């Protein structure tokens, strides 16, 4: 293989590797962001469930006390 063609192939490979590395880095950041959002959603959902349970207990207590 001629030296110039080999150099061009290496340059292309380096560009491709750099491009893939950047894409992987962006994907890793997106995964991290989504993981953080999921953790927040879980926390919010648990708070919501507790709030609903508290409200339902209050409603049931109010109904039972009226009888």
N, C-alpha and C positions, 0 to 999 in steps of 0.2 A: 504494500500500500504506500503510495507517495506520501512524503512528509507533510505537505500542505493539506492534503485531504484528511490525514490523521489529525492534524491540528484543528481543522474545521470541525471534525467530529467531536473532538474533545471540548471545543468551545461550545458547540451545541449541547453536549451532554451537561456541561457546567451550567449553562443557562436553564436547561430543563430541571436540573437538580435544584437550582436556586428558586425557580418558579414553584416547584413542588414543595420545597421547604417553606416558602412564604404561605402557600395555600394551607399546608398542614398547621402552621402556626395560627393562621386565622381560624381554622376549624377548631383547634384546641381552645382558643379563646371563646368561640361561640359555645362550645360544649361546657366550658366553665361558667359562662353567663347563664346558660339554660339550667345548669345544675343549681346555681344560686337562686334562680327564679322558682325552680321546683321546691327548694327548701322553704322559700318564703310562702309559696302557695300552701304547702303542707301545714305550716304554722298558722296561716290565716284560716285554713279549713278547720283545724283543731279548735281554734278560738271560736269560729262560727258554730261548730257542733256544741261546744260548751255553752255558748249563749243561747242556742235553741233549746238545749236541755234545761237550762235555768228558766227560760221563759215558759216552757211546757210545764215544769214543776209548779211555777207560780200560777198558771192558768188552772191546773188540776187542783191545787190548794184552794184557789178562789172558788171553784165550783163545789168542792167538798164542803167548804165552810158555809156555803149558801143553803145547803140541804138541812 
